[in-house]
């Protein structure tokens, strides 16, 4: 009987959940992975990602689009690593940051679930950790791009409202051209950096990874938010092209009126000269 009770206790203890902390910090500036490698010589890296296991516990994932994920890194370690990143890239010191905290609960035999900001899995291995890290990094980066696209969208709406009120646009098109250039540049940056929102290849051969990816994608509404950014950028570009076309037409009309006025002036002068003879 004693052996039976002890066995049950062992199984109960083995089933106790283990919580993993994921802390995400997204910078406005992108990371230069090669520069980061100078302060993380031991790290494993690819062209767009760097991973380093830290001596005081946990590991970090740094992604090219300016986001770093801390997995089970203590608070003092997190601050030390942020300072290390700023030392490697001085332009990060004055950079705005966006942060995100997330918890993964590892409980053997449990069903996959996301509730109250916590993902519950039956196990957390290396591949699952990497998948969770890159998805959280995308989420934080997406928040930044949502903000700058919303600013562009609001500015465009203001321009369109002014045209609706006055029925035309001003003659000075250079500021508008600069704004259009900014909008196109932002669109290209979003498309080039966030292409990682495509489903990772590792999920194709692992149903467990695919299920986790789908859960996180639904939890953070990644696909919907990304499509919303694309639609807003498209609306901004179309609206600005229309505004520029209206402005160009107005300048052409002004030019034609100027030419007509000069012609009338010459005719008038000719008539006056003839009358004065």
C-alpha positions in Angstrom: 0.0 0.0 0.0 2.8 2.4 0.9 4.5 1.7 -2.4 1.2 2.4 -4.3 0.8 5.8 -2.5 4.4 6.7 -3.2 4.0 5.8 -6.9 0.9 8.0 -7.1 2.7 10.9 -5.5 5.6 10.5 -8.0 3.2 10.6 -10.9 1.5 13.7 -9.4 4.7 15.5 -8.9 5.9 14.7 -12.5 2.6 16.2 -13.8 3.2 19.5 -12.1 3.2 22.3 -14.7 6.3 24.3 -15.5 5.9 27.9 -16.5 8.2 29.6 -19.1 8.4 33.3 -19.4 8.8 35.1 -22.8 9.6 38.8 -22.7 9.6 40.6 -26.0 11.2 44.0 -26.8 10.8 45.6 -30.2 13.0 48.5 -31.3 12.1 51.0 -34.1 15.5 50.4 -35.7 16.4 47.0 -37.3 19.2 44.9 -36.0 22.4 44.3 -38.0 23.0 40.6 -37.1 26.6 40.8 -38.0 27.2 43.7 -35.6 25.3 41.8 -32.8 27.6 38.8 -33.4 30.5 40.9 -32.2 29.1 41.0 -28.7 27.6 37.5 -29.0 30.5 35.5 -30.5 29.2 32.2 -29.1 25.7 32.7 -30.6 24.2 30.6 -33.3 23.0 32.8 -36.1 21.5 32.9 -39.6 21.0 35.9 -41.9 18.0 37.1 -40.0 18.2 35.6 -36.5 20.7 35.2 -33.6 20.2 32.8 -30.7 22.4 32.8 -27.5 22.1 30.8 -24.3 23.0 33.1 -21.4 25.2 32.1 -18.4 22.7 33.3 -15.8 19.9 31.3 -17.2 17.6 31.4 -20.2 18.3 32.4 -23.8 17.7 35.2 -26.2 16.5 35.4 -29.8 17.4 38.6 -31.7 15.7 39.1 -35.1 16.7 41.3 -38.0 13.5 43.4 -37.8 14.6 44.9 -34.5 13.0 42.5 -32.0 14.6 40.5 -29.2 12.8 37.7 -27.3 14.0 36.7 -23.8 13.1 33.2 -22.8 13.4 32.5 -19.1 15.8 35.3 -18.6 15.7 36.9 -15.1 15.0 40.7 -14.9 18.6 41.6 -14.1 19.8 39.5 -17.0 17.3 41.2 -19.4 18.6 44.7 -18.5 22.2 43.5 -19.0 21.3 42.1 -22.4 19.5 45.3 -23.5 22.6 47.2 -22.6 24.7 44.8 -24.6 22.5 45.3 -27.6 22.8 49.1 -27.3 26.5 48.8 -27.0 26.7 46.8 -30.2 24.3 49.2 -32.0 24.6 52.8 -30.5 21.6 53.9 -32.6 19.4 51.8 -30.3 20.0 54.1 -27.3 17.5 56.7 -28.3 15.1 54.3 -29.9 11.5 53.8 -28.9 10.6 50.3 -27.8 7.5 48.2 -27.6 7.2 45.3 -25.2 5.2 42.2 -24.7 5.0 39.6 -21.9 3.8 36.1 -22.5 3.7 32.8 -20.5 3.9 29.2 -21.7 2.7 26.6 -19.3 4.2 23.1 -19.9 2.0 20.4 -18.5 2.5 16.8 -19.6 -0.7 15.2 -21.0 -2.5 18.5 -21.3 -4.4 19.8 -24.3 -3.1 22.7 -26.4 -4.9 25.9 -25.3 -4.4 29.6 -25.0 -6.2 31.5 -22.2 -5.6 34.8 -20.4 -2.3 35.4 -22.2 -0.9 31.9 -21.4 -0.2 29.1 -23.8 -0.5 25.6 -22.4 1.4 22.8 -24.1 2.1 19.2 -23.2 5.9 19.7 -23.8 8.2 22.5 -24.8 11.3 21.4 -26.8 13.8 23.4 -28.8 11.7 23.6 -32.0 8.6 24.7 -30.2 10.5 27.3 -28.3 11.9 28.8 -31.5 8.5 28.8 -33.1 6.9 30.6 -30.1 9.8 33.1 -30.0 9.5 34.1 -33.7 5.7 34.4 -33.5 5.9 36.7 -30.5 8.6 38.7 -32.2 6.4 39.2 -35.3 3.5 40.2 -33.0 5.6 43.0 -31.3 7.0 44.2 -34.7 3.5 44.3 -36.2 2.4 46.6 -33.4 5.0 49.1 -34.4 4.1 49.0 -38.1 0.4 49.3 -37.2 1.2 52.6 -35.5 3.2 54.1 -38.3 0.7 53.0 -40.9 -2.2 54.4 -38.9 -0.3 57.8 -38.8 0.0 57.7 -42.6 -3.6 56.8 -42.9 -4.7 59.7 -40.6 -2.5 62.1 -42.6 -4.0 61.0 -45.9 -7.5 61.3 -44.5 -6.7 64.9 -43.4 -5.5 65.7 -46.9 -8.6 64.2 -48.5 -10.9 66.0 -46.0 -9.2 69.3 -47.0 -9.7 68.6 -50.7 -13.3 67.7 -50.0 -13.9 71.0 -48.2 -12.1 73.3 -50.7 -12.8 71.3 -53.8 -9.1 71.3 -54.8 -5.5 71.1 -53.5 -2.8 73.7 -53.2 -0.2 74.5 -55.8 2.7 73.4 -53.7 3.0 69.7 -54.5 6.6 69.1 -53.2 5.5 68.3 -49.6 2.8 66.0 -50.9 5.4 64.2 -53.1 7.6 63.7 -50.0 4.7 62.3 -48.1 3.9 59.9 -51.0 7.6 58.8 -50.9 7.3 58.1 -47.2 4.2 56.1 -47.7 5.7 53.9 -50.4 8.9 53.4 -48.4 6.8 52.3 -45.4 4.9 49.9 -47.5 8.1 48.4 -48.9 9.6 48.1 -45.4 6.5 46.3 -44.1 6.4 43.8 -47.0 10.2 43.1 -46.8 10.4 42.7 -43.0 7.1 41.0 -42.2 7.3 38.3 -44.9 8.2 36.0 -42.1 4.5 35.9 -41.3 4.3 33.1 -43.8 3.9 29.8 -42.1 7.3 28.5 -41.0 8.5 25.5 -43.0 9.1 23.4 -39.8 5.3 23.3 -39.2 4.8 21.3 -42.4 6.2 18.1 -41.0 5.2 18.5 -37.4 1.4 18.6 -36.6 2.3 19.7 -33.0 4.2 22.8 -34.3 1.4 23.6 -36.8 -1.2 23.5 -34.0 0.8 25.8 -31.8 1.4 28.2 -34.7 -2.3 28.3 -35.5 -3.2 28.9 -31.9 -0.8 31.8 -31.6 -1.7 33.3 -34.9 -5.4 33.3 -33.9 -4.6 34.6 -30.4 -2.7 37.7 -31.7 -4.8 38.0 -34.9 -1.6 38.2 -37.0 -3.0 37.5 -40.4 -6.0 39.8 -40.0 -3.7 42.6 -38.7 -1.2 42.2 -41.5 -4.0 42.2 -44.1 -5.4 45.4 -42.5 -2.0 47.1 -42.8 -1.7 46.1 -46.5 -5.2 47.4 -47.2 -4.5 50.7 -45.4 -1.3 51.2 -47.3 -3.1 50.5 -50.6 -5.8 53.0 -49.7 -3.1 55.6 -48.8 -1.3 55.1 -52.1 -4.5 55.3 -54.2 -5.8 58.4 -52.4 -2.5 60.2 -52.7 -2.2 59.4 -56.4 -5.7 60.9 -56.9 -4.8 64.1 -54.9 -1.6 64.5 -56.9 -3.5 64.1 -60.1 -6.0 66.8 -59.0 -3.2 69.1 -58.1 -1.4 68.5 -61.4 -4.6 69.2 -63.3 -5.1 72.5 -61.4 -1.6 73.6 -62.2 -2.2 72.8 -65.9 -5.3 74.8 -65.9 -3.4 77.7 -64.2 -0.7 77.4 -66.9 -3.3 77.4 -69.7 -5.0 80.5 -68.2 -1.6 82.2 -68.0 -0.8 81.5 -71.6 -4.3 82.7 -72.7 -3.8 85.8 -70.7 -0.5 86.5 -72.3 -2.1 86.0 -75.8 -4.9 88.4 -74.9 -2.3 90.9 -73.6 -0.4 90.7 -76.8 -3.5 91.1 -78.9 -4.6 94.1 -76.7 -1.2 95.7 -77.1 -1.3 95.2 -80.8 -4.7 96.8 -81.0 -3.6 99.7 -78.9 -0.5 100.3 -81.1 -2.7 100.2 -84.2 -5.2 102.6 -82.6 -2.5 105.0 -81.7 -1.1 105.3 -85.2 
